[in-house]
């Protein structure tokens, strides 16, 4: 071996620099030994040389091998690079690649160790915690057991002492009684000693049962964590499954919470009793009772003596406090839920023969008012309102209504009429009448919801005691609703009723007030009743048989209960027939003996022929095609109907045809289309407003959803038309009318109102007062009139047939006749005599309006008293349509 290889260590390829210590710096360097050779005798390419560490030239001041080994860790050997040969470079490259592979393997191994280490660390922590808890419990159990073992040893020693005392007493020949008592005491003591094992067992069992839930929860948590870390897929953890099962149990079973509280109470009492039995001298029954006292009153443990009894009693008292807190929470939740149910209207209505209203709209106030008036004679009634609104909001809105309920109670409930459970909640099967209100908004959606409500009502298993009154918005949907509901359903189409009333009032001014009196329950209304004492009497005698009512029709039993208005005088009342009358209330009239009435003389006065009329229709709504058909039936041939709205004329005809209007069937009227906005004065002035006989102002469908906006638009149109008319009419000197002079703007409009009739469709009752005060329009209050019709049909299902005939194009209708058709100027006649004269024209007089009166009198009292009539008076009659 060469000297280089022996004396010098192998050169290092570590690139870290090492600095010597301070002691080494201040130390004098050792003298290097003299080398044998300056250069190595080995060949540079000798195979014995280290290939990975090529030799390098050393400096002349290099240290010896001894010095190098001594300070090998404090310095680095300086070597001067030399030009490597091909073989050494290749070796270096291989070494670098091997080093990189080793580093990457080390990183992978470290990453795997970290991941496995983290999981293992969590597992070890969990196991350590579980082991610690187990050790603590075991140590505590051992200490308690040791304590009681010593106690048992003391008891054993006492037993031995007692036995010795017994023997001593026996040896001293005590009395038989003393011997007997000693023997008995000995047996008791022996029995007490035999119970020690049972007490220890009871203590161990109680501690074991207490530790089982803790260990079970720890085990479940450990299993859930281990599954979540081991499984790559998302699986439901065990603790989540148990929590879900518990939640389902508490939610599905109504008595789950009280049952859980009861089980917890029994567990605490039983475990506490076992623990007390193990640490005290009392019997098991006494310990259980003592445990119950600790649970019921946490202060009872203050009298406990000894470490064991005090520890157990404190634990039982702590469990009792938890149970008491659970009980308070359960009771508080139950009370809160009950009050919340009452506040939100979730409780069941236990009523019968009540009126049920489903839905909420602007017509509800007028409907409740009419129902309250109708029930006044009965001392009040019960009205239940169910809508998809908050109960408190409904009650607040009803409380703001400015009318007297007259003893009627209104009960609100929150719910949906489409859900059978909510319908059952309001006792729908026991209601005597069910009113389904149309929703404010789109007509098709409102009618579709009404149809679904009728389907829900017909699906009630218990059946319905009363009938159903459905308010619809479109006449085309009436057939479908009646098809679903059958004979139980009566429909009131709001727009159709209002349209027909507007047309009748346009032809005969003042008829709106008469309809209000007849439809509302405040004055006189229709009633149907059977009177057996009138069977076999002709209708002309029946007409004057009721002093406080006016007969106007017969419900014919032989025709399936069909109601015939204004029948022939010769019709004889049959046994099962009923009489339709107009009276103040259903119990305010009764037949009496026939009065003595002077036979009426026939007055042959020809009726004036119907003249063509010119009518302006302002506004647009979806049922305007039906109004055109009704106008064509009521007006005389040659009449003109001007339509003024903002619908383009090229689209107007298409909309009318789509609505079902057949222009070829219009016989009496001619349509004149004008496009414009009814609230712009410039566009209204382009119309010949002074030449129209009647002007109808509709609530335009563009603002129909808001009653205030619709009324504002109608009122603005009315004022503009009246003002334009007053400017175009010549001034006429007239007397003061009311409280307004002829020169005021209202006076000018009143003068214009004498020349033409304007019928405004008004939705908000508050607008009514404005029009009544100014007297510039013969108004129609649509919401109130529809509500009155709904209330009347709700009280008696048969009245709907009467209203349908009075509103129809054919049959009988209400008309206002001048007095000159029945009497002469200044003639004195009783009301019955005028009635008999009207029968000569097949008419029934139901009231009159004096010349100087503003309102008509329907069903007047004192019908047999004579009075002087004027030709300016007018009579309200039921007559066939001309």
WOZICOR-V933666 format. One record per backbone hydrogen bond with DSSP energy under -1.0 kcal/mol. NH is the residue of the N-H (numbers start at 0). CO is the residue of the C=O. E is the energy in kcal/mol with one decimal. If there is no record, write none. Layout:
NH:CO:E + NH:CO:E
This chain:
5:1:-1.2 + 6:2:-3.2 + 7:3:-1.5 + 24:20:-1.7 + 25:21:-2.1 + 45:42:-1.7 + 48:45:-1.1 + 61:58:-1.3 + 67:63:-2.2 + 68:64:-2.1 + 69:65:-1.7 + 70:66:-2.0 + 88:84:-1.9 + 89:85:-1.9 + 90:86:-1.9 + 91:87:-2.2 + 92:88:-2.4 + 93:89:-2.2 + 94:90:-2.0 + 95:91:-2.4 + 96:92:-2.3 + 97:93:-2.5 + 98:94:-2.3 + 99:95:-2.3 + 100:96:-2.4 + 101:97:-2.2 + 102:98:-2.3 + 103:99:-2.6 + 104:100:-2.3 + 105:101:-2.3 + 106:102:-2.3 + 107:103:-2.4 + 108:104:-2.7 + 109:105:-2.4 + 110:106:-2.6 + 111:107:-2.8 + 112:108:-2.3 + 113:109:-2.4 + 114:110:-2.8 + 115:111:-2.8 + 116:112:-2.1 + 117:113:-2.7 + 118:114:-1.9 + 119:115:-2.7 + 120:116:-2.8 + 121:117:-2.4 + 122:118:-2.6 + 123:119:-2.9 + 124:120:-2.7 + 125:121:-2.7 + 126:122:-3.0 + 127:123:-3.1 + 128:124:-2.7 + 129:125:-2.8 + 130:126:-3.2 + 131:127:-2.9 + 132:128:-2.7 + 133:129:-2.6 + 134:130:-2.8 + 135:131:-2.9 + 136:132:-2.7 + 137:133:-2.8 + 138:134:-3.3 + 139:135:-2.9 + 140:136:-2.8 + 141:137:-2.8 + 142:138:-2.8 + 143:139:-2.6 + 144:140:-3.0 + 145:141:-3.0 + 146:142:-2.6 + 147:143:-2.5 + 148:144:-2.1 + 149:145:-2.4 + 150:146:-2.1 + 151:147:-2.2 + 152:148:-2.3 + 153:149:-2.3 + 154:150:-2.0 + 155:151:-2.4 + 156:152:-2.5 + 157:153:-2.4 + 158:154:-2.2 + 159:155:-2.4 + 160:156:-2.4 + 161:157:-2.4 + 162:158:-2.5 + 163:159:-2.3 + 164:160:-2.4 + 165:161:-2.4 + 166:162:-2.3 + 167:163:-2.6 + 168:164:-2.7 + 169:165:-2.3 + 170:166:-2.6 + 171:167:-1.9 + 172:169:-1.2 + 173:168:-1.4 + 178:174:-2.4 + 179:175:-2.7 + 180:176:-2.6 + 181:177:-2.3 + 182:178:-2.6 + 183:179:-2.6 + 184:180:-2.6 + 185:181:-2.4 + 186:182:-2.6 + 187:183:-2.4 + 188:184:-2.7 + 189:185:-2.7 + 190:186:-2.8 + 191:187:-2.7 + 192:188:-2.4 + 193:189:-1.8 + 198:194:-2.3 + 199:195:-2.5 + 200:196:-2.3 + 201:197:-2.4 + 202:198:-2.3 + 203:199:-2.5 + 204:200:-2.6 + 205:201:-2.2 + 206:202:-2.3 + 207:203:-2.5 + 208:204:-2.6 + 209:205:-1.8 + 210:206:-1.9 + 211:207:-1.6 + 214:210:-2.4 + 215:211:-2.7 + 216:212:-2.6 + 217:213:-2.3 + 218:214:-2.5 + 219:215:-2.6 + 220:216:-2.5 + 221:217:-2.4 + 222:218:-2.9 + 223:219:-2.3 + 224:220:-2.3 + 225:221:-2.5 + 226:222:-2.3 + 227:223:-2.2 + 228:224:-1.6 + 229:225:-2.1 + 230:226:-2.4 + 234:232:-1.0 + 240:236:-2.2 + 241:237:-2.4 + 242:238:-2.3 + 243:239:-2.4 + 244:240:-2.5 + 245:241:-2.3 + 246:242:-2.3 + 247:243:-2.6 + 248:244:-2.3 + 249:245:-2.4 + 250:246:-1.7 + 251:247:-2.8 + 252:248:-1.6 + 255:252:-1.3 + 258:254:-1.7 + 259:255:-2.6 + 260:256:-2.2 + 261:257:-2.2 + 262:258:-2.5 + 263:259:-2.4 + 264:260:-2.2 + 265:261:-2.4 + 266:262:-2.4 + 267:263:-2.3 + 268:264:-2.4 + 269:265:-2.8 + 270:266:-2.9 + 271:267:-2.4 + 272:268:-2.4 + 273:269:-2.5 + 274:270:-2.4 + 275:271:-2.5 + 276:272:-2.3 + 277:273:-1.4 + 278:274:-1.1 + 279:275:-1.5 + 286:282:-2.1 + 287:283:-2.3 + 288:284:-2.2 + 289:285:-2.5 + 290:286:-2.5 + 291:287:-2.0 + 292:288:-2.0 + 293:289:-2.0 + 294:290:-2.0 + 295:291:-2.8 + 296:292:-2.5 + 299:296:-1.6 + 301:298:-1.1 + 303:300:-1.4 + 309:305:-1.8 + 310:306:-2.7 + 311:307:-2.4 + 312:308:-2.6 + 313:309:-2.6 + 314:310:-1.8 + 315:311:-2.4 + 316:312:-2.6 + 317:313:-2.4 + 318:314:-2.3 + 319:315:-2.4 + 320:316:-2.2 + 321:317:-1.9 + 322:318:-2.3 + 323:319:-2.7 + 324:320:-2.3 + 325:321:-2.4 + 326:322:-2.6 + 327:323:-2.4 + 328:324:-2.4 + 329:325:-2.6 + 330:326:-2.7 + 331:327:-2.8 + 332:328:-2.5 + 333:329:-2.2 + 334:330:-2.5 + 335:331:-2.6 + 336:332:-2.7 + 337:333:-2.0 + 338:334:-2.6 + 339:335:-2.7 + 340:336:-2.4 + 341:337:-2.3 + 342:338:-2.7 + 343:339:-2.4 + 345:340:-3.2 + 348:424:-3.6 + 350:348:-1.0 + 352:429:-2.6 + 354:381:-2.3 + 355:432:-2.8 + 356:383:-3.2 + 357:434:-3.2 + 358:385:-2.5 + 363:360:-1.4 + 366:362:-2.2 + 367:363:-2.7 + 368:364:-2.0 + 369:365:-2.2 + 370:366:-2.3 + 371:367:-2.3 + 372:368:-2.0 + 373:369:-2.3 + 374:370:-1.8 + 378:375:-1.7 + 379:374:-2.7 + 382:408:-2.8 + 383:354:-2.7 + 384:410:-3.1 + 385:356:-2.6 + 386:412:-1.5 + 388:386:-1.8 + 393:389:-2.1 + 394:390:-2.4 + 395:391:-2.2 + 396:392:-2.4 + 397:393:-2.4 + 398:394:-2.1 + 399:395:-1.2 + 400:397:-1.2 + 402:400:-1.6 + 407:404:-1.9 + 408:380:-2.7 + 410:382:-2.8 + 412:384:-2.5 + 414:386:-1.8 + 418:415:-1.5 + 422:418:-1.9 + 423:419:-2.5 + 424:420:-1.4 + 426:423:-1.6 + 427:422:-1.5 + 429:426:-1.1 + 431:353:-1.8 + 432:353:-1.0 + 433:466:-2.3 + 434:355:-3.2 + 435:468:-3.2 + 436:357:-2.3 + 445:441:-2.0 + 446:442:-2.6 + 447:443:-2.3 + 448:444:-2.1 + 449:445:-2.1 + 450:446:-2.2 + 451:447:-2.0 + 452:448:-2.2 + 453:449:-2.1 + 454:450:-2.0 + 455:451:-2.1 + 456:452:-2.3 + 457:453:-2.4 + 459:456:-1.3 + 467:487:-3.3 + 468:433:-3.5 + 469:489:-2.8 + 470:435:-2.6 + 471:491:-1.9 + 476:473:-1.1 + 477:474:-1.4 + 480:476:-1.7 + 481:477:-2.2 + 482:478:-2.0 + 483:479:-1.7 + 484:480:-2.7 + 485:481:-2.4 + 487:484:-1.1 + 488:485:-1.2 + 489:467:-2.8 + 491:469:-2.5 + 493:471:-2.3 + 496:492:-2.6 + 497:493:-2.5 + 498:494:-2.5 + 499:495:-2.3 + 500:496:-2.3 + 501:497:-2.5 + 502:498:-1.9 + 503:499:-2.4 + 504:500:-2.7 + 505:501:-1.9 + 506:502:-1.7 + 507:503:-1.9 + 510:507:-1.5 + 514:510:-2.2 + 515:511:-2.0 + 516:512:-1.8 + 517:513:-2.0 + 518:514:-2.9 + 519:515:-1.9 + 524:582:-2.7 + 526:580:-2.3 + 528:578:-1.7 + 533:530:-1.5 + 534:531:-1.5 + 535:572:-2.9 + 536:533:-1.7 + 538:570:-1.6 + 539:568:-1.6 + 541:537:-1.8 + 542:538:-1.9 + 544:541:-1.7 + 549:581:-1.4 + 551:579:-2.9 + 552:579:-1.2 + 553:563:-2.0 + 554:577:-3.1 + 555:561:-2.5 + 559:556:-1.4 + 560:555:-1.6 + 563:553:-3.1 + 565:551:-2.4 + 570:567:-1.3 + 572:536:-2.4 + 577:554:-1.7 + 578:528:-2.8 + 579:552:-2.4 + 580:526:-2.7 + 581:549:-1.5 + 582:524:-2.3 + 587:584:-1.2 + 591:544:-3.0 + 604:602:-1.5 + 614:639:-2.7 + 615:693:-2.2 + 616:641:-3.4 + 617:695:-3.1 + 618:643:-2.0 + 623:620:-1.5 + 626:622:-1.4 + 627:623:-1.8 + 628:624:-1.6 + 629:625:-2.1 + 630:626:-2.5 + 631:627:-2.2 + 632:628:-1.4 + 633:629:-1.8 + 634:630:-2.6 + 638:635:-1.2 + 638:667:-1.9 + 639:612:-2.4 + 640:669:-2.7 + 641:614:-3.1 + 642:671:-3.0 + 643:616:-2.6 + 644:673:-1.4 + 651:647:-1.6 + 652:648:-1.0 + 654:650:-2.1 + 655:651:-2.1 + 656:652:-2.2 + 657:653:-2.5 + 658:654:-1.6 + 659:656:-1.4 + 660:655:-2.4 + 664:661:-1.6 + 665:662:-1.1 + 669:638:-1.5 + 671:640:-2.5 + 673:642:-2.8 + 675:644:-2.4 + 679:676:-1.4 + 683:679:-1.8 + 684:680:-2.3 + 686:683:-1.8 + 688:686:-2.0 + 690:687:-1.7 + 692:613:-2.5 + 693:613:-1.3 + 694:756:-2.9 + 695:615:-3.2 + 696:758:-2.9 + 697:617:-2.7 + 700:619:-2.6 + 702:699:-1.4 + 709:705:-2.4 + 710:706:-2.5 + 711:707:-2.3 + 712:708:-2.2 + 713:709:-2.5 + 714:710:-2.9 + 715:711:-2.2 + 716:712:-2.3 + 717:713:-2.4 + 718:714:-2.4 + 719:715:-2.3 + 720:716:-2.4 + 721:717:-2.5 + 722:718:-2.2 + 723:719:-2.4 + 724:720:-2.6 + 725:721:-2.5 + 726:722:-1.7 + 727:723:-1.3 + 728:724:-1.8 + 736:739:-1.3 + 739:736:-1.6 + 743:740:-1.0 + 747:743:-2.2 + 748:744:-1.8 + 749:745:-2.4 + 750:746:-2.0 + 751:747:-1.8 + 752:748:-2.1 + 754:751:-1.1 + 755:751:-1.2 + 756:692:-1.9 + 758:694:-2.9 + 760:696:-2.4 + 761:779:-2.5 + 766:763:-1.4 + 767:764:-1.0 + 770:766:-1.5 + 771:767:-2.4 + 772:768:-2.1 + 773:769:-1.9 + 774:770:-1.9 + 777:757:-1.7 + 778:776:-1.0 + 779:759:-1.7 + 781:761:-1.9 + 781:779:-1.2 + 784:780:-2.3 + 785:781:-2.8 + 786:782:-2.2 + 787:783:-2.6 + 788:784:-2.2 + 789:785:-2.5 + 790:786:-2.6 + 791:787:-2.4 + 792:788:-2.3 + 793:789:-2.3 + 794:790:-2.0 + 795:791:-1.8 + 798:795:-1.2 + 799:796:-1.1 + 800:797:-1.0 + 802:798:-2.3 + 803:799:-2.4 + 804:800:-1.7 + 805:801:-2.1 + 806:802:-1.9 + 812:878:-2.5 + 814:876:-2.5 + 816:874:-3.3 + 818:872:-2.0 + 820:817:-1.4 + 821:818:-2.0 + 822:818:-1.6 + 825:868:-1.6 + 826:823:-1.8 + 828:866:-1.9 + 831:862:-1.9 + 833:829:-2.0 + 834:830:-2.2 + 835:831:-2.3 + 836:832:-2.0 + 837:833:-2.2 + 838:834:-1.3 + 839:836:-1.0 + 840:837:-1.4 + 841:838:-1.5 + 842:837:-1.6 + 843:877:-1.7 + 845:875:-2.8 + 846:875:-1.2 + 847:856:-1.8 + 848:873:-3.2 + 852:849:-1.3 + 856:847:-3.4 + 858:845:-3.1 + 866:828:-1.6 + 868:826:-2.1 + 872:869:-1.6 + 873:848:-2.2 + 874:816:-3.2 + 875:846:-2.3 + 876:814:-2.6 + 877:843:-2.2 + 878:812:-2.2 + 880:810:-2.9
